[in-house]
Amino acid sequence: MKKLSARRRHPLAALVVLLLALTATGGLYAALAPAPKAQADDSNQSLQINEGKKLFSVGCASCHGMSGQGSSDGPSLVGVGSAAVDFQVGTGRMPAQQPGAQVPKHKVIYTQGEINQLAAFIASLGPGPAAPTKDQYSPSGADIGRGGELFRTNCSQCHNFIGKGGALTEGKSAPTLKGVDPKHIYEAMLTGPQNMPSFPDSTMPQENKADIIAYLNEVDSANSDNPGGFTLGAIGPVSEGLFAWVFGLGTLLGVAVWIAARTTKAKKS
């Protein structure tokens, strides 16, 4: 005890204690402080949001409001998520050229970088579906057969059995899915744009969405060079039956009229 007391009274004891305290503090800070990469990511995200807000105020705020709250000319964008922005702007549907029953696909006027900035700003307004990663929408390794079953059950009523599209009511239509980017197909299922119902992951898991994309890719490539001739819209027995009735029955009627005319002429002779 006497030796310990003597060490405490040593002139360098306070310095040693201070050094130990500083070392412990530095170690705790290094262990608990945010990583530089995380700080850089936060800074980049803030920059994306700020740039997206500038783009939004110029190209979108006139319809959707300066804060995305919506107006009589456009719906609220709070909570739609980055996936909806990437789909609508990435397919050229937004900014809309004019109001109507349905906004059609047009030429894309923003770069992908600008679309990402707009999506970051809209995502900051409220939680919503995030834009998918390539691993999510890639059809690699997906089940094409199961994708066909899912598509025929959930999508073919509007988009046709092989995604050719079709007319709906009140001037609306289901667009063709031929040549559509897999990412945009995934985002459409996730967000349900315009007249389409949404299929969130709780309703349709990610792997099922990838299966549908794989099926559409397969039928798209299979019908690019149809060995059977005209596809007649690939509607199936409806168009084929109509063709048979119009041309088949028309041919039979023509032959019957020709025979009757020949018979009448022979009797007169």
C-alpha positions as CSV (number, residue, x, y, z in Angstrom):
1,M,0.0,0.0,0.0
2,K,2.8,2.4,0.8
3,K,4.4,1.7,-2.6
4,L,1.1,2.4,-4.4
5,S,0.6,5.6,-2.4
6,A,4.1,6.6,-3.4
7,R,3.4,6.1,-7.1
8,R,0.3,8.2,-6.9
9,R,2.2,11.0,-5.5
10,H,4.8,10.7,-8.3
11,P,5.0,13.9,-10.5
12,L,4.3,12.0,-13.7
13,A,1.2,10.1,-12.3
14,A,-1.3,12.7,-13.5
15,L,0.3,12.8,-17.0
16,V,0.1,9.0,-17.3
17,V,-3.6,9.0,-16.3
18,L,-4.3,11.8,-18.8
19,L,-2.6,9.8,-21.6
20,L,-4.6,6.7,-20.7
21,A,-7.9,8.6,-20.7
22,L,-7.1,10.2,-24.1
23,T,-6.2,6.8,-25.6
24,A,-9.4,5.3,-24.3
25,T,-11.5,8.2,-25.7
26,G,-9.8,8.0,-29.1
27,G,-10.4,4.2,-29.3
28,L,-14.1,4.6,-28.4
29,Y,-14.5,7.4,-31.0
30,A,-12.8,5.3,-33.7
31,A,-15.1,2.4,-32.9
32,L,-18.4,4.3,-32.7
33,A,-18.0,7.2,-35.1
34,P,-19.7,7.0,-38.5
35,A,-17.5,5.6,-41.2
36,P,-16.2,8.1,-43.8
37,K,-17.9,6.2,-46.6
38,A,-21.3,6.5,-44.8
39,Q,-20.7,10.3,-44.4
40,A,-19.8,10.5,-48.1
41,D,-22.9,8.6,-49.0
42,D,-25.1,10.9,-46.9
43,S,-23.5,14.0,-48.6
44,N,-24.1,12.5,-52.1
45,Q,-27.7,11.7,-51.2
46,S,-28.3,15.3,-50.1
47,L,-26.8,16.6,-53.3
48,Q,-29.0,14.3,-55.3
49,I,-32.1,15.5,-53.5
50,N,-31.2,19.2,-54.0
51,E,-30.5,18.7,-57.7
52,G,-33.7,16.7,-58.0
53,K,-35.7,19.5,-56.4
54,K,-34.3,22.0,-58.9
55,L,-35.4,19.8,-61.8
56,F,-38.8,19.2,-60.2
57,S,-39.5,22.9,-59.8
58,V,-38.9,23.5,-63.5
59,G,-40.5,20.4,-65.1
60,C,-43.1,19.0,-62.6
61,A,-44.2,21.6,-60.0
62,S,-46.7,23.3,-62.3
63,C,-48.9,20.2,-62.1
64,H,-47.8,18.5,-58.9
65,G,-47.1,21.5,-56.7
66,M,-43.7,22.8,-55.4
67,S,-43.7,20.2,-52.6
68,G,-45.3,17.4,-54.6
69,Q,-48.5,17.9,-52.7
70,G,-50.6,17.7,-55.9
71,S,-53.1,20.0,-57.5
72,S,-56.1,20.0,-59.8
73,D,-53.8,19.2,-62.7
74,G,-51.8,16.4,-61.1
75,P,-51.9,13.9,-58.2
76,S,-49.8,14.1,-55.0
77,L,-46.4,12.5,-55.3
78,V,-45.9,12.1,-51.5
79,G,-45.3,8.4,-50.8
80,V,-45.1,7.2,-54.5
81,G,-41.4,6.3,-54.1
82,S,-38.5,6.4,-56.5
83,A,-39.8,3.3,-58.4
84,A,-42.8,5.3,-59.7
85,V,-40.6,8.2,-60.8
86,D,-38.1,6.0,-62.6
87,F,-41.0,4.3,-64.5
88,Q,-43.0,7.4,-65.4
89,V,-40.1,9.6,-66.3
90,G,-37.9,6.8,-67.7
91,T,-40.6,5.8,-70.2
92,G,-41.3,9.4,-71.3
93,R,-44.8,9.4,-69.9
94,M,-43.8,12.3,-67.6
95,P,-43.7,15.2,-67.9
96,A,-47.1,14.8,-69.7
97,Q,-47.5,16.6,-72.9
98,Q,-51.2,17.1,-72.4
99,P,-54.0,15.8,-70.1
100,G,-56.1,12.9,-71.3
101,A,-57.7,9.6,-70.4
102,Q,-54.3,8.0,-70.4
103,V,-50.7,9.3,-70.7
104,P,-49.0,7.5,-73.6
105,K,-45.3,6.6,-73.8
106,H,-43.1,9.3,-75.4
107,K,-39.5,10.1,-76.0
108,V,-37.5,10.4,-72.8
109,I,-36.3,14.0,-72.2
110,Y,-34.2,13.4,-69.1
111,T,-30.9,11.5,-68.7
112,Q,-30.8,8.6,-66.3
113,G,-28.7,10.7,-63.9
114,E,-31.4,13.4,-63.9
115,I,-34.1,10.8,-63.4
116,N,-32.2,9.4,-60.4
117,Q,-32.1,13.0,-59.0
118,L,-35.8,13.4,-59.4
119,A,-36.4,10.0,-57.9
120,A,-34.3,10.9,-54.9
121,F,-36.2,14.1,-54.3
122,I,-39.6,12.4,-54.5
123,A,-38.5,9.6,-52.3
124,S,-37.5,12.2,-49.7
125,L,-41.1,13.4,-49.5
126,G,-42.4,10.2,-48.0
127,P,-41.7,6.4,-47.9
128,G,-42.7,4.5,-51.0
129,P,-41.5,1.6,-53.3
130,A,-37.8,2.0,-54.1
131,A,-36.5,1.6,-57.7
132,P,-35.4,-2.1,-58.1
133,T,-31.8,-3.2,-58.5
134,K,-30.6,-5.3,-61.5
135,D,-30.6,-8.4,-59.3
136,Q,-34.3,-8.0,-58.6
137,Y,-35.6,-7.6,-62.2
138,S,-33.0,-9.7,-64.0
139,P,-34.7,-12.8,-65.7
140,S,-31.6,-14.8,-65.4
141,G,-32.4,-18.2,-63.8
142,A,-36.1,-17.4,-63.5
143,D,-38.9,-20.0,-64.2
144,I,-40.4,-19.2,-67.6
145,G,-43.2,-21.7,-67.2
146,R,-44.3,-20.3,-63.9
147,G,-44.0,-16.8,-65.3
148,G,-46.4,-17.7,-68.1
149,E,-49.0,-19.1,-65.6
150,L,-48.7,-15.9,-63.5
151,F,-49.0,-13.7,-66.5
152,R,-52.0,-15.4,-67.9
153,T,-53.7,-15.3,-64.5
154,N,-53.0,-11.7,-63.5
155,C,-52.1,-9.7,-66.7
156,S,-53.5,-11.3,-69.9
157,Q,-57.0,-9.9,-69.4
158,C,-55.6,-6.5,-70.4
159,H,-52.2,-7.1,-72.0
160,N,-53.1,-10.1,-74.2
161,F,-51.6,-13.6,-73.7
162,I,-48.2,-12.6,-75.0
163,G,-48.2,-8.9,-74.0
164,K,-49.4,-7.4,-77.3
165,G,-51.7,-5.0,-75.4
166,G,-55.3,-4.2,-76.0
167,A,-58.1,-1.6,-75.8
168,L,-59.8,-0.8,-72.5
169,T,-62.9,1.3,-71.7
170,E,-63.3,5.1,-71.9
171,G,-60.4,5.7,-74.3
172,K,-57.8,3.8,-72.2
173,S,-55.6,1.0,-73.3
174,A,-53.1,-1.6,-72.0
175,P,-49.8,-0.9,-73.8
176,T,-47.8,-3.5,-75.6
177,L,-45.0,-5.0,-73.5
178,K,-42.8,-5.8,-76.5
179,G,-39.4,-4.4,-76.2
180,V,-40.0,-2.8,-72.8
181,D,-37.1,-2.6,-70.4
182,P,-37.3,-5.4,-67.7
183,K,-36.7,-2.7,-65.1
184,H,-39.8,-0.8,-66.2
185,I,-41.9,-3.9,-66.3
186,Y,-40.9,-4.7,-62.7
187,E,-41.6,-1.1,-61.7
188,A,-45.0,-1.2,-63.3
189,M,-45.9,-4.3,-61.4
190,L,-44.6,-2.7,-58.2
191,T,-46.3,0.6,-58.5
192,G,-49.4,0.1,-60.6
193,P,-49.3,3.1,-63.0
194,Q,-52.5,4.7,-64.3
195,N,-55.1,1.9,-64.8
196,M,-52.9,-1.0,-63.8
197,P,-53.3,-2.6,-60.3
198,S,-50.2,-2.7,-58.2
199,F,-48.5,-6.0,-57.1
200,P,-46.3,-5.2,-54.1
201,D,-43.8,-7.8,-52.8
202,S,-46.4,-8.8,-50.2
203,T,-48.8,-9.8,-53.0
204,M,-46.3,-11.0,-55.6
205,P,-42.8,-11.8,-54.4
206,Q,-39.7,-10.6,-56.3
207,E,-39.0,-14.0,-57.8
208,N,-42.5,-14.1,-59.3
209,K,-42.0,-10.8,-60.9
210,A,-38.7,-12.0,-62.4
211,D,-40.5,-15.1,-63.7
212,I,-43.1,-12.9,-65.5
213,I,-40.3,-10.8,-67.0
214,A,-38.6,-14.0,-68.2
215,Y,-41.8,-15.2,-69.8
216,L,-42.3,-11.9,-71.6
217,N,-38.7,-12.0,-72.9
218,E,-39.2,-15.5,-74.2
219,V,-42.5,-14.8,-76.1
220,D,-41.0,-11.5,-77.4
221,S,-38.0,-13.4,-78.9
222,A,-40.2,-16.3,-80.1
223,N,-42.6,-14.0,-82.0
224,S,-39.9,-11.8,-83.6
225,D,-39.8,-14.3,-86.5
226,N,-43.1,-16.2,-86.5
227,P,-42.7,-19.4,-88.6
228,G,-46.5,-19.7,-88.9
229,G,-47.0,-16.5,-90.9
230,F,-49.4,-13.8,-89.6
231,T,-50.0,-13.9,-85.9
232,L,-53.5,-12.3,-86.2
233,G,-52.7,-10.3,-83.1
234,A,-51.9,-13.5,-81.2
235,I,-55.4,-13.3,-79.7
236,G,-56.1,-16.9,-80.3
237,P,-59.4,-18.6,-81.4
238,V,-61.3,-15.3,-81.5
239,S,-59.3,-13.8,-84.4
240,E,-58.7,-17.2,-86.0
241,G,-62.5,-17.9,-85.9
242,L,-63.3,-14.5,-87.4
243,F,-60.8,-15.1,-90.2
244,A,-62.4,-18.5,-90.9
245,W,-66.0,-17.1,-90.9
246,V,-65.2,-14.0,-93.0
247,F,-62.9,-15.5,-95.6
248,G,-63.9,-19.2,-95.4
249,L,-67.6,-18.6,-95.4
250,G,-67.2,-15.8,-97.9
251,T,-65.4,-18.1,-100.3
252,L,-68.1,-20.7,-100.0
253,L,-70.8,-18.1,-100.7
254,G,-68.9,-17.0,-103.7
255,V,-68.6,-20.5,-105.1
256,A,-72.3,-21.1,-104.5
257,V,-73.3,-18.0,-106.3
258,W,-71.0,-18.9,-109.2
259,I,-72.5,-22.4,-109.4
260,A,-76.0,-21.0,-109.4
261,A,-75.2,-18.5,-112.1
262,R,-73.6,-21.3,-114.3
263,T,-76.7,-23.5,-113.7
264,T,-79.1,-20.8,-114.6
265,K,-77.2,-19.9,-117.8
266,A,-77.1,-23.6,-118.8
267,K,-80.8,-24.0,-118.4
268,K,-81.5,-20.9,-120.6
269,S,-79.2,-22.3,-123.3
